[in-house]
Amino acid sequence: MDTLHIIGAGLAGSEAAWQAAQAGVPVVLHEMRPRVGTFAHRSGDFAEMVCSNSFRSDDDERNAVGLLHWEMRAAGGLIMTTADRHALPAGGALAVDREAFSAAVTAALRAHPLISVSEEEITELPTDGHWIIATGPLTSGALAESIRAVTGADSLAFFDAIAPIVHAETIDMSVAWRQSRYDKGETEEERTAYINCPMTKDQYEAFIDALLAAEKTEFHEGETAGYFDGCLPIEVMAERGRETLRHGPMKPVGLTNAHDPATKAYAVVQLRRDNALGTLYNIVGFQTKMKYGAQTAVFRMIPGLEQASFARLGGIHRNTFLNSPTLLDDQMRLRARANLRFAGQVTGVEGYVESAAMGLLAGRMAAAEIKGASLPAPGPETAMGSLVHHITGGAVAKTFQPMNVNFGLFPPLDDARGGRRGRKDRYKGYTDRAKEVFTAWLADQA
């Protein structure tokens, strides 16, 4: 049997390798780390989570990303299985101990009898064999140039930002308190999964002033910052209006200050646990392009973080993705060279789960092809199907931008499914229909 080669052992590449190997296809997983590092990664482990430790909502009945979780679990996904084993309390979200999670994914892949690992940098697109390119948003410069040469078109790019991480012991809990928004969660641990830092109106205004005045990372000449709206630096949000943050990551709704229940905070900064020990917390939604010195000064203006010690400060990096609607076919293959599939964030999906889901599909499609069959994508009524349809033809190529999974990508519901009902009922209609279609898609492969 032919071997499947996969470039990149991020979330997408790891999931693709697992799916193909589970289907009985030998896999070589090419990962240049740790021999060749990137500024954003900190280890050589596979599926390293760089920006956040959250896979977002786990509600599979009324949330599109939660539905995607369900589909990946149903398909025996390594990423979701491992995430469930290393989950941390996070209200209704699925957050993980990122180091333990990555280590477990690495161990599972290295232990698989059909997977071998090659620690080398691939600098050119291969001309023969079966390959999946899952190099993510930080595709190395040489390989990116090879992709541009083969596609005959420039890759698009936007800038992504990383949120800072705080040592828990340095948070002043006489000011901050533990509570998940709206007390969400089934256990006390889940209902107290977040640490909240309250701000008065004056404190908020002073914080915004400092944020706007802080020294920022400058881009190289000729670079333009086309930020993805789902991961905007906080200072970019502040530039859009002084109240933007208060209606975004700093919204005070659904929270009651345990130290002063009668006083409603004007704004609230939330921190979410980043490891199983509870010694590290990341500042939710606080991606930033401020320089390190400025970050320390500005973030210590947050009540409760005046003496904060940072395990990692925020950063910003350039993310590269293909104009997939013009370059990829419905099997996620490069039209100009059909032996090459692309998967993950480089295809123009946004988010950990979405990237891993595209790896799952690419791995299954490639395995089927190697075994002499053809596997169609699941229907667009499913979360996975809606994403692959969007990137391979559903989106307008001229305005194509990275996209999270959302119900706007799904075909409309008919009246029998609740198409005329309220939003929550419609969302339940979307998930019920998706589960039926996805279950049938899996059954066809049995």
C-alpha positions in Angstrom: 0.0 0.0 0.0 1.2 3.5 -0.8 2.3 5.7 2.1 0.6 9.0 3.0 3.0 11.8 3.8 1.8 14.7 6.0 3.7 17.9 6.5 3.1 19.5 9.8 2.1 17.9 13.2 -0.2 20.7 14.4 -3.8 20.0 15.2 -4.8 19.4 11.5 -1.7 17.2 10.7 -2.0 15.2 13.9 -5.7 14.5 13.3 -5.0 13.6 9.6 -2.3 11.2 10.6 -4.5 9.5 13.1 -7.4 9.1 10.8 -5.4 7.7 7.9 -3.5 5.3 10.2 -6.7 4.1 11.8 -7.9 3.3 8.3 -4.9 1.1 7.8 -2.8 3.4 5.7 0.9 3.9 6.6 1.8 7.5 7.4 5.0 9.5 7.6 4.5 12.6 9.7 7.0 15.3 8.8 7.5 17.9 11.6 10.4 20.3 11.6 10.1 21.3 15.3 12.1 21.2 17.5 15.0 21.2 15.0 13.6 24.3 13.3 11.5 26.4 15.6 9.0 29.2 15.2 8.7 32.2 17.5 5.2 31.2 18.5 5.8 27.5 19.5 7.5 26.6 22.7 8.1 22.9 22.3 8.5 20.1 19.8 5.3 18.4 20.8 2.5 17.8 18.3 -0.8 19.7 18.3 0.7 22.5 20.4 -1.9 25.1 21.2 -0.3 28.5 20.7 -2.9 31.2 21.2 -5.4 29.9 23.7 -6.2 26.7 25.6 -9.9 26.7 24.7 -11.8 24.7 22.1 -14.7 27.1 22.7 -18.3 26.0 23.4 -19.1 22.4 24.0 -22.8 22.8 23.5 -23.7 20.4 20.7 -27.4 21.2 20.6 -27.4 24.9 19.9 -23.9 25.9 19.0 -22.0 25.3 15.7 -18.6 24.7 17.2 -20.1 22.4 19.9 -21.7 20.5 17.0 -18.3 20.2 15.4 -17.0 18.7 18.6 -19.8 16.1 18.4 -19.0 15.2 14.8 -15.3 14.8 15.6 -16.0 12.6 18.6 -18.4 10.5 16.5 -15.6 10.1 13.9 -13.1 8.8 16.5 -11.1 12.0 16.4 -7.8 12.0 18.3 -8.0 15.7 19.1 -11.4 15.6 20.8 -10.7 12.3 22.6 -7.5 13.8 24.0 -9.1 17.1 24.8 -11.8 15.3 26.8 -9.1 13.5 28.9 -7.3 16.7 29.7 -10.3 19.0 30.1 -10.2 21.9 32.7 -13.3 23.5 34.3 -14.4 26.3 31.9 -18.1 26.8 32.3 -19.8 25.7 29.0 -16.5 25.7 27.1 -14.0 22.9 26.5 -10.6 24.1 27.8 -7.6 21.9 28.3 -4.2 21.7 30.1 -2.3 22.6 26.9 1.0 21.0 27.8 -0.6 17.7 29.0 -2.9 17.7 25.9 0.0 18.2 23.4 2.2 15.6 25.2 -0.7 13.0 25.0 -1.3 13.6 21.3 2.4 13.3 20.6 2.6 10.0 22.6 -0.5 8.5 20.8 0.9 9.3 17.4 4.4 8.1 18.1 3.0 4.9 19.5 0.8 4.1 16.5 2.3 1.1 14.6 1.5 2.7 11.2 2.9 6.2 11.9 6.5 7.1 11.7 7.9 10.6 12.3 10.5 12.5 10.3 12.0 15.5 12.0 13.0 17.5 8.9 11.9 20.7 7.2 10.2 20.3 3.9 11.1 23.3 1.7 9.5 22.4 -1.6 6.1 20.9 -2.6 6.7 17.2 -3.6 5.9 16.3 -7.2 4.8 12.7 -6.6 3.3 10.5 -3.9 0.3 11.2 -1.6 0.8 14.3 0.5 -1.2 16.5 2.9 0.1 20.0 3.6 -1.0 20.9 7.1 1.6 23.5 7.9 -0.8 25.9 9.5 -0.6 29.7 9.6 3.1 29.7 10.3 4.2 27.9 7.1 7.9 28.3 6.7 9.2 30.8 4.2 10.7 28.4 1.8 7.7 26.2 1.6 5.4 29.2 1.3 7.4 30.3 -1.7 7.1 26.9 -3.3 3.3 27.0 -2.7 3.1 30.4 -4.5 5.2 29.1 -7.4 2.9 26.1 -7.9 -0.4 27.8 -7.4 0.5 30.8 -9.6 -1.3 33.0 -7.1 -0.2 35.0 -4.1 -1.3 33.5 -0.8 -3.3 35.8 1.4 -2.3 36.8 4.9 -3.6 38.3 8.0 -2.1 39.0 11.5 -3.0 36.9 14.5 -2.2 37.8 18.1 -1.5 35.8 21.3 -3.0 36.5 24.7 -0.7 36.8 27.8 -0.6 34.2 30.7 -0.4 35.1 34.4 0.9 33.2 37.4 -2.2 32.5 39.5 -0.5 33.2 42.8 0.2 36.8 41.8 -3.5 37.6 41.3 -5.0 39.6 44.2 -8.0 37.6 45.2 -9.1 40.2 47.7 -10.1 42.2 44.6 -10.8 39.5 42.0 -13.3 36.6 42.5 -14.1 33.3 40.9 -17.2 32.9 38.8 -18.2 31.7 35.3 -20.5 34.0 33.4 -24.1 33.4 34.4 -22.8 30.7 36.8 -22.6 28.3 33.9 -21.6 24.8 34.6 -22.9 21.7 36.3 -20.4 21.5 39.1 -19.1 24.1 41.6 -15.7 23.9 39.9 -17.1 24.7 36.5 -19.3 27.5 38.0 -16.1 29.1 39.4 -13.8 28.4 36.5 -12.9 32.0 35.7 -11.2 34.7 37.7 -12.8 38.1 37.3 -11.2 41.5 37.8 -13.7 44.4 38.1 -13.3 48.0 36.8 -15.1 51.2 37.6 -15.8 53.6 34.9 -12.8 55.8 35.8 -10.5 52.7 35.8 -11.9 51.6 32.5 -11.3 55.0 30.9 -7.8 55.2 32.2 -7.1 51.7 30.9 -8.4 52.6 27.4 -6.2 55.7 27.4 -3.1 53.7 28.3 -4.0 51.0 25.8 -4.3 53.5 23.0 -1.1 55.3 24.0 1.1 52.2 24.5 4.0 51.4 22.1 2.9 48.8 19.6 4.7 46.3 17.3 5.4 47.9 14.0 5.0 46.0 10.8 7.7 45.6 8.2 7.5 47.9 5.2 4.9 46.7 2.7 3.0 44.7 5.2 -0.6 45.5 5.9 -2.6 44.2 8.9 -5.8 42.4 7.7 -6.9 41.2 11.1 -9.4 38.4 11.5 -12.3 39.7 13.5 -12.4 36.7 15.8 -8.9 37.4 17.1 -8.5 41.2 17.1 -5.7 42.7 19.3 -7.4 44.5 22.2 -5.8 47.8 21.1 -7.3 47.5 17.6 -10.7 46.9 19.3 -10.2 50.0 21.4 -9.3 52.0 18.3 -12.7 51.2 16.9 -14.5 52.9 19.8 -13.9 53.4 23.5 -16.9 51.2 24.4 -15.9 48.3 22.1 -14.0 46.3 24.7 -16.8 46.8 27.3 -19.1 45.1 24.9 -16.6 42.4 23.9 -14.1 40.6 26.1 -14.6 43.1 29.0 -18.4 42.9 29.2 -19.6 42.9 32.8 -22.9 40.9 32.2 -23.7 37.7 34.0 -21.2 38.4 36.8 -21.7 39.4 40.5 -18.7 40.7 42.5 -18.4 38.4 45.5 -16.7 41.1 47.4 -19.3 43.8 46.7 -22.5 42.2 45.3 -24.5 45.4 45.4 -22.1 47.2 43.1 -22.2 46.5 39.4 -18.8 46.6 37.7 -18.5 48.9 34.7 -16.2 46.4 32.9 -14.7 43.0 33.9 -11.5 41.4 32.8 -11.7 37.5 32.8 -8.9 35.0 33.2 -9.3 31.3 32.4 -7.3 28.4 33.8 -4.5 27.4 31.5 -3.2 24.2 33.2 -4.6 21.4 35.3 -2.7 22.6 38.4 -4.4 25.9 38.3 -1.1 27.8 38.5 -1.5 29.6 35.2 -4.4 31.7 33.9 -4.7 33.4 30.5 -6.4 36.7 30.1 -9.4 36.0 27.9 -9.6 37.9 24.7 -6.5 39.9 25.4 -4.5 39.2 22.2 -2.2 42.1 21.8 0.5 43.7 19.6 1.8 46.0 22.4 5.5 45.7 23.1 6.5 43.7 26.1 7.3 46.6 28.4 4.1 48.3 27.6 2.1 45.2 28.2 3.4 44.8 31.7 2.6 48.4 32.6 -0.9 48.4 31.0 -2.0 45.0 32.3 -1.0 45.9 35.8 -3.5 48.7 35.7 -6.2 46.0 35.9 -7.6 45.7 39.5 -6.3 42.5 41.0 -3.3 42.3 38.6 -1.2 45.2 40.0 1.4 42.7 41.2 0.9 40.2 38.4 3.8 38.0 37.2 3.5 36.9 33.6 4.5 33.4 32.4 4.1 34.6 28.8 3.3 38.0 27.4 1.2 38.5 24.3 2.6 38.7 20.7 1.6 39.0 17.1 2.5 37.0 14.1 1.6 36.8 10.4 -0.8 34.0 9.4 -0.8 32.8 5.9 -3.7 31.0 4.1 -4.6 30.0 0.6 -7.4 31.5 -1.5 -8.9 28.0 -1.3 -12.1 28.6 -3.4 -9.9 29.1 -6.5 -7.1 26.6 -5.6 -8.7 23.5 -4.0 -11.2 21.0 -5.4 -14.0 19.4 -3.3 -11.5 16.7 -2.2 -9.3 19.5 -0.7 -6.7 18.7 -3.4 -4.7 21.4 -5.2 -6.2 21.8 -8.6 -2.7 22.4 -10.1 -1.3 19.2 -8.5 -3.8 16.6 -7.5 -1.4 14.6 -5.4 -1.3 17.4 -2.8 -4.1 18.0 -0.3 -4.2 20.9 2.1 -5.7 20.8 5.6 -6.1 23.0 8.6 -5.8 26.8 9.0 -3.7 27.2 5.9 -7.0 26.4 3.9 -8.7 29.4 5.4 -10.6 28.0 8.3 -10.1 29.7 11.7 -9.9 28.1 15.1 -8.4 25.0 16.7 -11.4 22.8 16.2 -12.0 23.9 12.6 -8.4 23.2 11.7 -8.4 19.8 13.3 -11.8 19.0 11.6 -10.2 19.7 8.2 -7.3 17.5 9.1 -9.8 14.7 9.9 -11.5 15.0 6.5 -8.2 15.3 4.6 -6.9 12.2 6.4 -10.0 10.1 5.6 -10.2 11.3 2.0 -6.5 10.6 1.4 -6.8 7.1 3.0 -9.8 6.3 0.8 -7.9 7.4 -2.3 -4.8 5.3 -1.5 -7.1 2.3 -1.0 -8.7 2.8 -4.4 -11.9 4.5 -3.4 -13.3 8.0 -3.3 -14.8 9.6 -0.1 -17.1 12.5 -0.6 -17.3 15.2 2.0 -20.2 15.0 4.4 -23.2 17.1 3.4 -23.2 20.9 3.9 -25.9 20.3 6.5 -23.1 19.2 8.8 -20.6 21.3 10.6 -17.6 19.7 8.8 -19.4 19.7 5.5 -20.4 23.4 5.7 -16.7 24.3 6.3 -15.3 22.3 3.5 -18.0 23.5 1.2 -17.2 27.1 2.2 -13.5 26.9 1.5 -13.7 24.9 -1.7 -16.3 26.9 -3.5 -19.0 28.3 -1.3 -17.1 31.5 -0.5 -16.6 34.4 -2.8 -12.9 34.1 -3.8 -12.5 37.9 -4.2 -13.4 38.5 -0.6 -12.3 35.2 1.0 -11.3 35.5 4.6 -10.6 33.0 7.4 -13.9 31.7 8.8 -15.0 30.0 12.0 -17.8 27.4 11.8 -21.2 29.1 12.2 -24.8 28.3 11.3 -24.7 31.0 8.6 -22.7 28.5 6.5 -25.4 25.8 6.8 -28.3 25.5 4.2 -31.5 27.0 5.6 -33.9 24.8 7.5 -37.3 24.0 6.0 -40.4 24.7 8.1 -40.6 21.1 9.3 -37.2 21.5 10.9 -38.1 24.8 12.6 -37.1 27.2 9.9 -39.6 29.8 11.1 -39.1 29.3 14.8 -37.0 31.5 17.2 -33.2 31.4 17.0 -32.6 28.9 19.7 -35.2 26.5 18.2 -33.6 27.0 14.8 -30.2 26.2 16.2 -31.5 23.0 17.7 -33.0 22.2 14.2 -29.6 22.7 12.6 -27.8 20.4 15.1 -30.5 17.6 14.9 -30.4 17.6 11.1 -26.5 17.7 11.1 -26.3 14.7 13.4 -28.6 12.6 11.2 -26.6 13.5 8.0 -23.2 13.0 9.7 -24.2 9.7 11.2 -25.3 8.4 7.8 -22.0 9.6 6.3 -20.1 7.6 8.8 -22.3 4.6 8.2 -21.5 4.7 4.5 -17.8 4.2 5.3 -18.4 1.2 7.6 
